Amino acid sequence: MENQNDIKKLKKSPKGGRQTLFRVTYRTQINLIRIADSKANMILGINAMIISILIGIISSKFIFTAPEDVENIRLVIPVVCIMLTALISAIYAIRSAKPRLIRPAKGNDPKTNGKKSYLFFENIYAMKLDEYLHTMENLIESSKDVYENMIIDIYNQSKVLHMKYRLLRTSYIIFMYGLAISIFLFLIFWLMMKDPAL
């Protein structure tokens, strides 16, 4: 019943419906950006911990216990593999968490027609105060221009979200497969050390 009442209210007040649409869209995209950054920080922390532990192990000569102990050299392969995995995965996580700016395309871009949103700080910071005030005064006089700027802003946020989640997905895939391969190699070389017949 409540949903039906809300739908009736939206039909009666299209302006209120548009405002609700923009508000929900903005909130959803901001939450998705926050989730992506949180996941990127998590995978970055895990990879940093793995790299720190491996550097500590190598520094303490855990692998090379003695110059004549050639068998332990085999463990270098899985150690290097997991370190490269952690490093590459961390790089993609950093790229995902890095602040991204959507700059307006130069010339006539068929996708954006050279339009930009004056609700985004990147398009504002270089303007003088009087120029910005004049621009905003002209903007708020037309509801169509206001909605257009909000739509452009949402469009740019969507492009940022797409890049963030694409890089984050790559980071998780590298971490998952790299970790599995490294553990598999470690088990193989460990069994070879225990049983020279292998």
C-alpha positions as CSV (number, residue, x, y, z in Angstrom):
1,M,0.0,0.0,0.0
2,E,2.8,2.4,0.9
3,N,4.6,1.8,-2.4
4,Q,1.3,2.4,-4.3
5,N,0.8,5.6,-2.4
6,D,4.4,6.7,-3.3
7,I,3.8,6.0,-7.0
8,K,0.6,8.0,-6.9
9,K,2.4,10.9,-5.3
10,L,5.2,10.7,-7.9
11,K,2.6,10.7,-10.7
12,K,0.9,13.7,-9.2
13,S,4.2,15.6,-8.7
14,P,6.6,14.9,-11.6
15,K,9.0,17.5,-10.2
16,G,9.2,15.7,-6.9
17,G,9.7,12.4,-8.8
18,R,12.7,13.9,-10.7
19,Q,14.2,15.2,-7.5
20,T,13.8,11.8,-5.9
21,L,15.4,10.1,-8.9
22,F,18.4,12.4,-8.8
23,R,18.8,12.1,-5.0
24,V,18.6,8.3,-5.1
25,T,21.0,8.1,-8.0
26,Y,23.6,10.4,-6.3
27,R,23.3,8.4,-3.0
28,T,23.7,5.1,-4.7
29,Q,26.8,6.1,-6.7
30,I,28.4,7.7,-3.7
31,N,27.8,4.5,-1.7
32,L,29.3,2.4,-4.6
33,I,32.4,4.6,-4.7
34,R,32.8,4.3,-1.0
35,I,32.5,0.5,-1.2
36,A,35.0,0.3,-4.0
37,D,37.5,2.4,-2.1
38,S,37.0,0.3,1.0
39,K,37.6,-3.0,-0.9
40,A,40.7,-1.5,-2.6
41,N,42.1,-0.5,0.8
42,M,41.4,-3.9,2.1
43,I,43.2,-5.8,-0.7
44,L,46.0,-3.2,-0.5
45,G,46.5,-3.8,3.2
46,I,46.6,-7.6,2.7
47,N,49.1,-7.4,-0.1
48,A,51.3,-4.9,1.9
49,M,51.3,-7.4,4.8
50,I,52.3,-10.3,2.5
51,I,55.1,-8.3,1.0
52,S,56.4,-7.2,4.4
53,I,56.4,-10.8,5.7
54,L,58.2,-12.1,2.6
55,I,60.8,-9.4,2.9
56,G,61.3,-10.3,6.5
57,I,61.6,-14.0,5.7
58,I,64.2,-13.3,3.0
59,S,66.1,-10.9,5.1
60,S,66.4,-13.4,8.0
61,K,67.9,-16.0,5.5
62,F,65.1,-18.4,6.3
63,I,65.3,-19.8,2.8
64,F,69.1,-19.9,2.5
65,T,69.9,-21.4,5.9
66,A,73.4,-22.3,4.7
67,P,75.5,-21.8,1.6
68,E,75.6,-25.5,0.9
69,D,71.9,-26.0,1.4
70,V,71.0,-25.9,-2.3
71,E,67.6,-27.6,-1.8
72,N,66.1,-24.5,-0.2
73,I,66.8,-22.5,-3.3
74,R,63.8,-24.2,-4.9
75,L,61.6,-22.3,-2.5
76,V,62.7,-19.0,-4.2
77,I,60.3,-19.7,-7.1
78,P,57.0,-19.8,-5.1
79,V,58.2,-16.9,-2.9
80,V,59.0,-14.8,-5.9
81,C,55.7,-15.8,-7.5
82,I,53.6,-14.7,-4.4
83,M,55.6,-11.5,-4.0
84,L,55.0,-10.6,-7.7
85,T,51.3,-11.5,-7.2
86,A,51.0,-9.2,-4.2
87,L,52.9,-6.4,-5.9
88,I,50.9,-6.4,-9.1
89,S,47.6,-6.8,-7.2
90,A,48.5,-3.9,-4.9
91,I,49.3,-1.7,-7.9
92,Y,45.9,-2.3,-9.4
93,A,44.3,-1.7,-6.0
94,I,46.2,1.6,-5.7
95,R,45.0,2.6,-9.2
96,S,41.4,1.8,-8.2
97,A,41.6,3.9,-5.0
98,K,43.4,6.7,-6.6
99,P,41.2,9.8,-7.1
100,R,40.0,10.1,-10.7
101,L,39.0,13.2,-12.6
102,I,36.9,13.1,-15.7
103,R,38.3,16.0,-17.8
104,P,36.1,17.5,-20.6
105,A,37.1,16.2,-24.0
106,K,38.8,18.7,-26.3
107,G,37.0,19.6,-29.5
108,N,33.6,18.2,-30.5
109,D,33.2,14.9,-28.7
110,P,30.1,13.1,-30.2
111,K,29.5,11.5,-26.8
112,T,29.4,14.7,-24.7
113,N,29.2,17.4,-27.3
114,G,31.9,19.3,-25.3
115,K,29.4,19.8,-22.4
116,K,30.6,19.9,-18.8
117,S,28.9,20.2,-15.4
118,Y,29.4,23.2,-13.2
119,L,28.6,21.1,-10.2
120,F,32.0,19.4,-10.4
121,F,35.0,21.2,-8.7
122,E,37.4,20.4,-11.6
123,N,35.3,22.7,-13.8
124,I,35.1,25.4,-11.1
125,Y,38.5,25.9,-9.5
126,A,40.0,27.8,-12.4
127,M,37.1,30.3,-12.6
128,K,37.0,33.6,-10.9
129,L,34.3,34.1,-8.2
130,D,32.4,36.7,-10.2
131,E,32.5,34.5,-13.3
132,Y,31.3,31.5,-11.3
133,L,28.5,33.5,-9.6
134,H,27.3,34.7,-13.0
135,T,27.4,31.2,-14.4
136,M,25.4,29.8,-11.5
137,E,22.9,32.6,-11.6
138,N,22.2,31.8,-15.3
139,L,22.1,28.1,-14.5
140,I,19.5,28.2,-11.8
141,E,17.2,30.3,-13.9
142,S,16.6,27.4,-16.2
143,S,15.4,24.1,-14.6
144,K,16.5,22.3,-17.8
145,D,20.1,23.5,-17.4
146,V,20.1,22.5,-13.8
147,Y,18.9,19.0,-14.7
148,E,21.4,18.8,-17.5
149,N,24.3,19.6,-15.2
150,M,23.1,17.0,-12.8
151,I,22.8,14.4,-15.5
152,I,26.3,15.2,-16.8
153,D,27.6,14.9,-13.2
154,I,26.0,11.5,-12.8
155,Y,27.3,10.4,-16.2
156,N,30.9,11.3,-15.2
157,Q,30.5,9.6,-11.8
158,S,29.4,6.4,-13.7
159,K,32.5,6.5,-15.8
160,V,34.7,6.8,-12.6
161,L,32.8,3.9,-11.0
162,H,33.3,1.7,-14.1
163,M,37.1,2.3,-14.0
164,K,37.3,1.8,-10.3
165,Y,35.4,-1.6,-10.3
166,R,37.3,-2.8,-13.5
167,L,40.7,-2.2,-11.8
168,L,39.4,-3.6,-8.5
169,R,38.2,-6.8,-10.2
170,T,41.5,-7.2,-11.9
171,S,43.3,-6.8,-8.6
172,Y,41.2,-9.5,-7.0
173,I,41.6,-11.9,-9.9
174,I,45.4,-11.5,-9.9
175,F,45.4,-12.0,-6.1
176,M,43.2,-15.1,-6.2
177,Y,45.0,-17.0,-9.1
178,G,48.5,-15.8,-8.1
179,L,48.0,-17.0,-4.5
180,A,46.6,-20.3,-5.6
181,I,49.5,-20.9,-8.1
182,S,52.1,-19.8,-5.4
183,I,50.7,-22.3,-2.8
184,F,50.6,-25.0,-5.4
185,L,54.3,-24.4,-6.4
186,F,55.3,-24.3,-2.7
187,L,53.7,-27.6,-2.0
188,I,55.4,-29.2,-5.1
189,F,58.8,-28.0,-4.1
190,W,58.3,-28.9,-0.5
191,L,57.4,-32.4,-1.4
192,M,60.5,-32.6,-3.7
193,M,62.7,-31.6,-0.8
194,K,61.1,-34.2,1.5
195,D,61.3,-36.9,-1.1
196,P,64.3,-36.5,-3.5
197,A,62.9,-39.3,-5.7
198,L,60.1,-37.0,-7.0
